[in-house]
């Protein structure tokens, strides 16, 4: 019985990796920065589809007239729920910088004469 319990306990304690979809938690048009975030429950490990996250940030940047978004820095992980010395939940923030100038092809191609 013990030989079956030990692997099950090890598997439980190792946590599981879950694909997370970050959402916009802060955006500043003046500085051209977009912050995306997601939460992790105890023992969870999160992975993010970088293409999807970049698309979310780029859409926000394009609403402000920028061409694209570029990820910078490392993810910022903060313990959001603490019990004693244990971190029960974490929040993760990804930062993006808006870059370039978007060109509106409908107005750029129109003759001005």
URFEN-V698009 format. One record per residue. RES is the residue in one letter. SS is DSSP state (hx for helix, st for strand, lp for the rest). D_FIRST is the distance of its C-alpha to the first C-alpha in Angstrom with 1 decimal. Layout:
BEGIN
res=RES ss=SS d_first=D_FIRST
res=RES ss=SS d_first=D_FIRST
END
This chain:
BEGIN
res=X ss=lp d_first=0.0
res=X ss=hx d_first=3.8
res=X ss=hx d_first=5.5
res=X ss=hx d_first=5.5
res=X ss=hx d_first=6.4
res=X ss=hx d_first=9.0
res=X ss=hx d_first=10.9
res=X ss=hx d_first=11.1
res=X ss=hx d_first=12.4
res=X ss=hx d_first=14.7
res=X ss=hx d_first=16.0
res=X ss=hx d_first=16.8
res=X ss=hx d_first=18.6
res=X ss=lp d_first=20.6
res=X ss=lp d_first=22.5
res=X ss=st d_first=24.1
res=X ss=st d_first=27.6
res=X ss=st d_first=29.9
res=X ss=st d_first=33.5
res=X ss=st d_first=35.9
res=X ss=lp d_first=39.5
res=X ss=lp d_first=41.6
res=X ss=st d_first=44.6
res=X ss=st d_first=47.8
res=X ss=st d_first=47.5
res=X ss=st d_first=50.8
res=X ss=st d_first=53.8
res=X ss=st d_first=57.1
res=X ss=lp d_first=60.0
res=X ss=lp d_first=62.2
res=X ss=lp d_first=59.8
res=X ss=lp d_first=58.4
res=X ss=st d_first=54.8
res=X ss=st d_first=51.9
res=X ss=st d_first=48.6
res=X ss=st d_first=45.5
res=X ss=st d_first=42.4
res=X ss=st d_first=38.9
res=X ss=st d_first=36.2
res=X ss=st d_first=32.5
res=X ss=st d_first=29.9
res=X ss=lp d_first=27.3
res=X ss=lp d_first=25.1
res=X ss=st d_first=27.2
res=X ss=st d_first=29.1
res=X ss=st d_first=32.3
res=X ss=st d_first=34.3
res=X ss=st d_first=37.8
res=X ss=lp d_first=39.8
res=X ss=hx d_first=42.7
res=X ss=hx d_first=45.2
res=X ss=hx d_first=44.6
res=X ss=hx d_first=44.8
res=X ss=hx d_first=48.0
res=X ss=hx d_first=49.4
res=X ss=hx d_first=48.9
res=X ss=hx d_first=50.7
res=X ss=hx d_first=53.4
res=X ss=hx d_first=54.2
res=X ss=hx d_first=54.8
res=X ss=hx d_first=56.9
res=X ss=hx d_first=59.0
res=X ss=hx d_first=59.8
res=X ss=lp d_first=61.5
res=X ss=lp d_first=63.4
res=X ss=lp d_first=61.2
res=X ss=lp d_first=60.2
res=X ss=st d_first=56.6
res=X ss=st d_first=53.8
res=X ss=st d_first=52.3
res=X ss=st d_first=49.0
res=X ss=st d_first=49.5
res=X ss=st d_first=47.5
res=X ss=st d_first=43.8
res=X ss=st d_first=41.7
res=X ss=st d_first=42.1
res=X ss=st d_first=38.8
res=X ss=st d_first=39.1
res=X ss=st d_first=36.6
res=X ss=st d_first=37.8
res=X ss=st d_first=35.5
res=X ss=st d_first=34.6
res=X ss=st d_first=32.7
res=X ss=lp d_first=33.2
res=X ss=lp d_first=32.6
res=X ss=st d_first=30.2
res=X ss=st d_first=31.7
res=X ss=st d_first=30.3
res=X ss=st d_first=32.6
res=X ss=st d_first=34.8
res=X ss=st d_first=38.0
res=X ss=st d_first=39.1
res=X ss=st d_first=42.8
res=X ss=st d_first=44.3
res=X ss=st d_first=48.1
res=X ss=st d_first=50.7
res=X ss=st d_first=54.4
res=X ss=st d_first=56.9
res=X ss=st d_first=59.1
res=X ss=lp d_first=62.3
res=X ss=lp d_first=64.7
res=X ss=lp d_first=64.2
res=X ss=lp d_first=67.2
res=X ss=lp d_first=68.1
res=X ss=hx d_first=69.4
res=X ss=hx d_first=71.3
res=X ss=hx d_first=73.5
res=X ss=hx d_first=73.6
res=X ss=lp d_first=75.0
res=X ss=lp d_first=77.6
res=X ss=lp d_first=81.1
res=X ss=lp d_first=82.7
res=X ss=lp d_first=86.3
END
